[in-house]
Amino acid sequence: MTTLYHQPLDTASRCVRLTLSEYGISTHLEVEKLWERRRAFLLLNPAASVPVLKTDDDLVLVGAGPISAYLSESREDRGAPLMPVDLAARAEVRRLMDWALVLMEHDVTGVLTHEKALKRSIPADHGGGAPDTAAMRISRDNLTWHLDYLDHLLSTRDWLAGERISLADLAFAAAVSSLDYLGEIAWAERSACKLWYARVKSRPSFTPLLEERVSGVIPPAHYDDPDF
């Protein structure tokens, strides 16, 4: 069976999980404790990062971008595609994926998930310990700007990259879902974003994420409610 090495609240990992689920690909999930630097995992990905996908035929794919592209390009003739046909539209999807998986991850999501959730499970001699409140404060300030941009996109488009759902929506929804799990989004102030996210998290592909819980961190009551 196809195996995905991942971290539960990691945006890139969640993006790949959503993509796999959208295409109906059965996958074994393996939580990778990156700080342990397991030799078997480093042989798959010397960069010691997730997500890593190992297919049934032992093909190893690293990173949300390459994995999502491989899955999409190998299945474009099977049901609704997650990438548009038009080249310019494809470029827009990739731009927005990069925004969610790289820029927003660096500014906001990666910091808050690490400080609020991951640090508690990491040994002190490997970087664990108390949350860095200064880093969290900066990330929360950054979050406002990123959500403003998300609202701007949704004010002019049905979906983030155009008229139908795409990998861009999955990438942003992955980030938003992690932040929502941590209670970091004031939904009362984000009507456009809230309506879009409700549509995305109502999809069957989202159900496994909404049902999953991270040890020691309790999400808000609305987290697993598709209608908030």
VOBA-1610 file (N, C-alpha, C; in pm, whole numbers, padded with zeros to 5 digits, always signed):
BEGIN
Met+00084-00121+00000Met+00000+00000+00000Met+00087+00125+00000Thr+00037+00229-00065Thr+00105+00357-00065Thr+00117+00410+00077Thr+00235+00462+00112Thr+00261+00512+00247Thr+00296+00660+00243Leu+00233+00737+00331Leu+00265+00878+00345Leu+00328+00901+00481Tyr+00451+00948+00482Tyr+00519+00989+00605Tyr+00483+01136+00626His+00430+01169+00744His+00371+01300+00763His+00379+01344+00909Gln+00335+01469+00932Gln+00309+01522+01064Gln+00164+01570+01064Pro+00086+01540+01168Pro-00058+01566+01165Pro-00100+01710+01137Leu-00031+01810+01194Leu-00070+01949+01174Leu+00015+02021+01070Asp+00104+01950+01006Asp+00189+02010+00904Asp+00106+02042+00780Thr+00114+02167+00733Thr+00033+02211+00620Thr+00059+02128+00495Ala+00186+02108+00461Ala+00220+02033+00341Ala+00168+01890+00348Ser+00180+01829+00465Ser+00130+01693+00482Ser-00021+01688+00464Arg-00090+01786+00522Arg-00236+01790+00510Arg-00279+01813+00365Cys-00206+01895+00294Cys-00237+01920+00154Cys-00229+01789+00074Val-00124+01713+00097Val-00108+01586+00026Val-00218+01487+00066Arg-00251+01483+00194Arg-00358+01393+00239Arg-00490+01427+00170Leu-00520+01555+00157Leu-00642+01595+00089Leu-00639+01556-00058Thr-00524+01575-00122Thr-00511+01540-00264Thr-00528+01390-00284Leu-00463+01311-00200Leu-00478+01165-00208Leu-00625+01125-00192Ser-00691+01186-00096Ser-00830+01152-00069Ser-00921+01195-00184Glu-00894+01314-00242Glu-00975+01360-00355Glu-00967+01261-00472Tyr-00851+01198-00488Tyr-00834+01101-00597Tyr-00867+00958-00554Gly-00912+00942-00431Gly-00954+00810-00386Gly-00842+00709-00372Ile-00724+00756-00334Ile-00608+00667-00321Ile-00593+00623-00176Ser-00606+00494-00151Ser-00589+00440-00016Ser-00444+00455+00026Thr-00425+00507+00146Thr-00289+00539+00190Thr-00269+00501+00336His-00154+00441+00364His-00114+00415+00502His-00041+00538+00553Leu-00086+00590+00667Leu-00024+00710+00725Leu+00077+00671+00832Glu+00195+00728+00820Glu+00303+00701+00916Glu+00351+00835+00971Val+00323+00860+01099Val+00370+00984+01162Val+00521+00975+01181Glu+00592+01071+01126Glu+00738+01070+01134Glu+00786+01171+01237Lys+00859+01124+01338Lys+00919+01212+01438Lys+01053+01259+01383Leu+01051+01373+01318Leu+01167+01419+01242Leu+01290+01439+01328Trp+01269+01477+01454Trp+01382+01502+01543Trp+01459+01375+01576Glu+01400+01259+01554Glu+01471+01132+01579Glu+01568+01098+01468Arg+01546+01157+01350Arg+01635+01137+01235Arg+01660+00987+01212Arg+01554+00914+01194Arg+01563+00771+01169Arg+01640+00743+01041Arg+01731+00650+01047Arg+01812+00619+00930Arg+01725+00573+00813Ala+01625+00491+00840Ala+01539+00441+00732Ala+01466+00555+00663Phe+01426+00656+00741Phe+01358+00770+00680Phe+01456+00859+00605Leu+01575+00879+00659Leu+01674+00963+00592Leu+01718+00903+00460Leu+01709+00773+00448Leu+01740+00709+00320Leu+01634+00743+00215Leu+01512+00768+00262Leu+01406+00810+00171Leu+01418+00958+00138Asn+01450+01039+00239Asn+01461+01183+00222Asn+01572+01238+00311Pro+01691+01256+00257Pro+01803+01306+00336Pro+01778+01444+00396Ala+01682+01518+00342Ala+01650+01650+00396Ala+01573+01641+00527Ala+01528+01521+00564Ala+01456+01498+00691Ala+01335+01588+00705Ser+01253+01593+00602Ser+01131+01674+00603Ser+01014+01590+00554Val+00895+01633+00592Val+00773+01569+00543Val+00694+01672+00463Pro+00606+01625+00373Pro+00564+01487+00351Pro+00655+01411+00256Val+00655+01280+00274Val+00722+01189+00181Val+00622+01079+00145Leu+00605+01056+00015Leu+00512+00954-00032Leu+00590+00841-00098Lys+00566+00719-00050Lys+00625+00600-00113Lys+00513+00520-00176Thr+00517+00507-00307Thr+00408+00442-00380Thr+00421+00291-00376Asp+00319+00225-00428Asp+00317+00078-00431Asp+00436+00021-00507Asp+00483+00094-00608Asp+00596+00046-00687Asp+00728+00106-00641Asp+00733+00151-00513Asp+00855+00199-00448Asp+00909+00330-00506Leu+00826+00405-00572Leu+00864+00540-00612Leu+00854+00630-00490Val+00959+00709-00463Val+00961+00798-00347Val+00949+00942-00396Leu+00848+01011-00346Leu+00823+01150-00383Leu+00830+01235-00258Val+00897+01351-00269Val+00922+01436-00153Val+00864+01575-00175Gly+00789+01624-00077Gly+00737+01761-00082Gly+00598+01768-00140Ala+00517+01861-00087Ala+00378+01872-00129Ala+00365+01909-00276Gly+00451+01998-00324Gly+00443+02040-00464Gly+00466+01925-00560Pro+00581+01858-00550Pro+00607+01744-00638Pro+00505+01631-00624Ile+00464+01602-00500Ile+00368+01494-00480Ile+00234+01529-00542Ser+00184+01649-00516Ser+00055+01690-00570Ser+00058+01696-00722Ala+00169+01744-00779Ala+00182+01749-00924Ala+00180+01608-00984Tyr+00253+01517-00922Tyr+00256+01379-00971Tyr+00116+01317-00966Leu+00048+01334-00854Leu-00086+01276-00840Leu-00183+01336-00940Ser-00177+01468-00956Ser-00269+01535-01047Ser-00242+01497-01193Glu-00114+01500-01232Glu-00080+01475-01372Glu-00103+01329-01412Ser-00093+01239-01315Ser-00113+01097-01348Ser-00260+01057-01342Arg-00347+01151-01302Arg-00489+01117-01287Arg-00582+01221-01348Glu-00530+01304-01437Glu-00612+01409-01495Glu-00727+01355-01579Asp-00716+01231-01623Asp-00823+01174-01706Asp-00923+01094-01622Arg-00911+01101-01489Arg-00999+01024-01401Arg-01082+01119-01315Gly-01197+01157-01364Gly-01281+01245-01286Gly-01237+01390-01295Ala-01289+01471-01204Ala-01261+01615-01207Ala-01115+01643-01173Pro-01043+01714-01259Pro-00903+01744-01231Pro-00889+01851-01124Leu-00775+01851-01057Leu-00747+01953-00957Leu-00652+02059-01011Met-00617+02046-01140Met-00540+02148-01210Met-00615+02186-01336Pro-00628+02316-01365Pro-00696+02358-01488Pro-00616+02321-01612Val-00681+02325-01727Val-00615+02292-01853Val-00529+02408-01902Asp-00580+02529-01889Asp-00511+02648-01938Asp-00378+02668-01866Leu-00273+02697-01941Leu-00139+02709-01883Leu-00129+02826-01785Ala-00191+02938-01820Ala-00186+03054-01729Ala-00260+03023-01599Ala-00371+02952-01609Ala-00446+02914-01490Ala-00366+02817-01404Arg-00293+02727-01468Arg-00206+02635-01393Arg-00099+02713-01317Ala-00044+02813-01381Ala+00058+02895-01315Ala+00000+02966-01193Glu-00125+03009-01202Glu-00189+03075-01088Glu-00211+02977-00974Val-00250+02854-01005Val-00265+02752-00901Val-00132+02729-00831Arg-00025+02718-00908Arg+00107+02693-00848Arg+00152+02812-00765Arg+00121+02934-00810Arg+00158+03054-00733Arg+00089+03052-00597Leu-00039+03019-00596Leu-00113+03018-00470Leu-00072+02902-00380Met-00039+02790-00440Met+00014+02679-00359Met+00143+02721-00290Asp+00228+02790-00364Asp+00354+02837-00307Asp+00328+02936-00193Trp+00225+03018-00210Trp+00190+03114-00104Trp+00153+03040+00024Ala+00065+02941+00010Ala+00016+02869+00129Ala+00121+02780+00191Leu+00198+02710+00106Leu+00290+02608+00155Leu+00428+02660+00191Val+00463+02777+00140Val+00597+02834+00167Val+00586+02964+00246Leu+00523+03066+00187Leu+00519+03198+00252Leu+00437+03195+00381Met+00313+03147+00372Met+00228+03145+00491Met+00281+03046+00595Glu+00340+02938+00549Glu+00400+02841+00640Glu+00513+02906+00719His+00596+02983+00650His+00709+03050+00715His+00662+03161+00809Asp+00563+03238+00765Asp+00517+03354+00842Asp+00429+03317+00960Val+00347+03212+00942Val+00240+03187+01038Val+00229+03041+01080Thr+00185+02958+00987Thr+00139+02824+01022Thr+00247+02738+01084Gly+00365+02738+01024Gly+00473+02656+01076Gly+00512+02695+01217Val+00513+02826+01243Val+00551+02875+01376Val+00447+02835+01480Leu+00320+02862+01452Leu+00216+02837+01552Leu+00195+02688+01578Thr+00201+02605+01474Thr+00186+02461+01498Thr+00305+02406+01576His+00422+02460+01548His+00541+02413+01620His+00534+02455+01767Glu+00505+02582+01791Glu+00508+02634+01928Glu+00392+02582+02013Lys+00273+02570+01955Lys+00155+02534+02033Lys+00132+02383+02043Ala+00183+02306+01947Ala+00150+02163+01945Ala+00273+02074+01941Leu+00361+02098+01844Leu+00471+02002+01823Leu+00575+02005+01935Lys+00604+02123+01987Lys+00709+02137+02087Lys+00687+02050+02210Arg+00561+02029+02245Arg+00531+01953+02366Arg+00570+01806+02353Ser+00585+01757+02230Ser+00618+01617+02209Ser+00766+01595+02177Ile+00841+01703+02165Ile+00983+01694+02132Ile+01067+01699+02259Pro+01162+01609+02278Pro+01250+01616+02395Pro+01324+01750+02401Ala+01353+01795+02521Ala+01419+01925+02539Ala+01552+01932+02466Asp+01626+01820+02465Asp+01757+01823+02399Asp+01747+01818+02247His+01623+01812+02195His+01602+01816+02050His+01521+01939+02008Gly+01509+02037+02097Gly+01439+02160+02062Gly+01303+02177+02122Gly+01260+02082+02205Gly+01130+02094+02270Gly+01135+02192+02385Gly+01022+02212+02450Gly+01018+02302+02565Gly+00899+02395+02562Ala+00910+02504+02635Ala+00801+02600+02644Ala+00783+02676+02513Pro+00661+02716+02482Pro+00637+02794+02360Pro+00709+02929+02363Asp+00750+02975+02247Asp+00812+03105+02232Asp+00700+03206+02207Thr+00659+03277+02311Thr+00544+03366+02300Thr+00571+03485+02207Ala+00694+03529+02198Ala+00728+03641+02109Ala+00710+03598+01964Ala+00757+03479+01931Ala+00742+03428+01794Ala+00594+03410+01759Met+00517+03362+01856Met+00374+03342+01833Met+00303+03476+01811Arg+00342+03577+01884Arg+00279+03709+01869Arg+00305+03765+01729Ile+00425+03751+01680Ile+00458+03798+01545Ile+00378+03721+01440Ser+00368+03590+01458Ser+00294+03508+01363Ser+00146+03543+01360Arg+00090+03574+01475Arg-00051+03614+01480Arg-00073+03747+01409Asp+00021+03838+01420Asp+00013+03963+01344Asp+00020+03934+01195Asn+00108+03843+01155Asn+00121+03806+01014Asn-00006+03739+00961Leu-00071+03664+01046Leu-00192+03592+01006Leu-00299+03688+00954Thr-00312+03802+01015Thr-00412+03900+00972Thr-00392+03937+00826Trp-00268+03960+00788Trp-00237+03998+00650Trp-00269+03885+00553His-00233+03763+00589His-00259+03649+00501His-00409+03624+00484Leu-00486+03637+00591Leu-00631+03619+00581Leu-00696+03733+00503Asp-00640+03853+00514Asp-00688+03965+00433Asp-00672+03933+00284Tyr-00559+03873+00249Tyr-00535+03838+00109Tyr-00630+03726+00064Leu-00653+03631+00152Leu-00747+03523+00121Leu-00887+03580+00097Asp-00930+03672+00182Asp-01061+03736+00164Asp-01066+03813+00032His-00955+03879-00003His-00949+03953-00129His-00969+03860-00249Leu-00901+03748-00250Leu-00915+03652-00360Leu-01060+03603-00370Leu-01119+03573-00256Leu-01253+03515-00254Leu-01362+03617-00286Ser-01326+03744-00285Ser-01424+03847-00321Ser-01442+03858-00472Thr-01350+03797-00548Thr-01354+03808-00694Thr-01362+03673-00765Arg-01355+03562-00689Arg-01350+03430-00751Arg-01440+03333-00676Asp-01494+03235-00748Asp-01572+03130-00683Asp-01483+03042-00597Trp-01366+03008-00653Trp-01263+02933-00581Trp-01135+03013-00590Leu-01033+02975-00518Leu-00915+03060-00507Leu-00845+03088-00639Ala-00844+02988-00728Ala-00772+03006-00854Ala-00866+03015-00974Gly-00996+03026-00950Gly-01087+03035-01064Gly-01226+02985-01034Glu-01286+02916-01131Glu-01426+02877-01122Glu-01448+02739-01062Arg-01342+02665-01038Arg-01359+02532-00980Arg-01248+02504-00879Ile-01274+02410-00792Ile-01175+02377-00689Ile-01047+02326-00753Ser-00935+02359-00691Ser-00805+02318-00744Ser-00710+02287-00629Leu-00589+02251-00664Leu-00486+02226-00564Leu-00460+02350-00479Ala-00485+02468-00532Ala-00467+02591-00454Ala-00562+02593-00335Asp-00686+02553-00357Asp-00783+02548-00247Asp-00742+02446-00142Leu-00690+02332-00186Leu-00648+02229-00091Leu-00529+02276-00009Ala-00436+02348-00072Ala-00319+02396-00001Ala-00359+02499+00106Phe-00442+02595+00069Phe-00485+02695+00166Phe-00574+02633+00273Ala-00661+02542+00233Ala-00748+02477+00332Ala-00667+02395+00431Ala-00559+02336+00385Ala-00471+02261+00475Ala-00414+02354+00581Ala-00368+02472+00539Ala-00314+02569+00634Ala-00422+02620+00729Val-00536+02655+00674Val-00646+02707+00755Val-00693+02603+00856Ser-00698+02476+00815Ser-00745+02371+00905Ser-00652+02354+01024Ser-00523+02365+01002Ser-00428+02354+01113Ser-00444+02471+01210Leu-00458+02590+01154Leu-00477+02708+01238Leu-00611+02704+01311Asp-00713+02653+01244Asp-00843+02641+01308Asp-00838+02538+01421Tyr-00764+02430+01402Tyr-00749+02331+01508Tyr-00692+02395+01633Leu-00602+02490+01614Leu-00536+02557+01726Leu-00617+02676+01779Gly-00733+02701+01718Gly-00817+02812+01763Gly-00762+02949+01730Glu-00691+02960+01618Glu-00622+03084+01586Glu-00697+03177+01490Ile-00814+03134+01443Ile-00886+03217+01346Ile-01016+03271+01407Ala-01030+03403+01403Ala-01152+03469+01451Ala-01253+03470+01337Trp-01334+03366+01329Trp-01423+03348+01213Trp-01528+03458+01202Ala-01567+03518+01311Ala-01669+03623+01306Ala-01624+03741+01221Glu-01492+03756+01204Glu-01437+03867+01127Glu-01402+03826+00985Arg-01431+03702+00946Arg-01385+03649+00818Arg-01498+03579+00743Ser-01600+03654+00704Ser-01718+03593+00643Ser-01687+03524+00510Ala-01611+03589+00422Ala-01580+03529+00292Ala-01497+03403+00308Cys-01396+03413+00391Cys-01310+03298+00417Cys-01389+03185+00483Lys-01479+03220+00572Lys-01557+03119+00642Lys-01648+03042+00547Leu-01713+03112+00454Leu-01801+03047+00357Leu-01722+02953+00267Trp-01605+03000+00222Trp-01519+02915+00137Trp-01471+02793+00214Tyr-01424+02813+00336Tyr-01371+02701+00413Tyr-01480+02600+00445Ala-01602+02648+00470Ala-01713+02556+00496Ala-01738+02467+00375Arg-01727+02524+00254Arg-01746+02444+00133Arg-01638+02338+00119Val-01513+02378+00148Val-01402+02284+00133Val-01409+02174+00238Lys-01434+02211+00364Lys-01429+02109+00468Lys-01554+02022+00471Ser-01653+02056+00387Ser-01770+01971+00372Ser-01745+01857+00273Arg-01633+01861+00203Arg-01603+01756+00106Arg-01561+01628+00179Pro-01594+01513+00124Pro-01558+01386+00188Pro-01409+01373+00216Ser-01326+01433+00132Ser-01180+01423+00150Ser-01135+01484+00281Phe-01215+01574+00338Phe-01176+01645+00459Phe-01212+01567+00586Thr-01303+01472+00576Thr-01353+01403+00694Thr-01244+01342+00781Pro-01146+01270+00724Pro-01041+01211+00810Pro-00963+01316+00889Leu-00938+01432+00830Leu-00866+01537+00902Leu-00950+01590+01018Leu-01078+01609+00994Leu-01165+01665+01097Leu-01185+01568+01213Glu-01175+01439+01185Glu-01194+01339+01289Glu-01067+01315+01371Glu-00955+01353+01319Glu-00827+01325+01384Glu-00798+01424+01497Arg-00735+01375+01602Arg-00697+01459+01715Arg-00549+01445+01744Val-00489+01555+01788Val-00348+01559+01824Val-00337+01550+01975Ser-00256+01460+02023Ser-00243+01437+02166Ser-00206+01566+02240Gly-00284+01597+02344Gly-00254+01712+02428Gly-00309+01843+02378Val-00373+01844+02260Val-00427+01968+02205Val-00573+01944+02167Ile-00664+02018+02228Ile-00807+02003+02202Ile-00854+02116+02109Pro-00913+02082+01995Pro-00959+02187+01902Pro-01088+02251+01950Pro-01125+02364+01891Pro-01254+02429+01925Pro-01371+02337+01890Ala-01485+02361+01950Ala-01602+02276+01929Ala-01648+02275+01784His-01627+02386+01712His-01674+02394+01573His-01581+02324+01474Tyr-01464+02282+01519Tyr-01359+02237+01426Tyr-01407+02129+01331Asp-01478+02028+01383Asp-01519+01916+01297Asp-01662+01930+01247Asp-01721+02048+01259Asp-01855+02074+01209Asp-01845+02142+01072Pro-01884+02073+00965Pro-01874+02133+00831Pro-01951+02264+00817Asp-02054+02282+00898Asp-02134+02405+00892Asp-02099+02505+01002Phe-01987+02479+01070Phe-01947+02563+01183Phe-02053+02557+01292
//
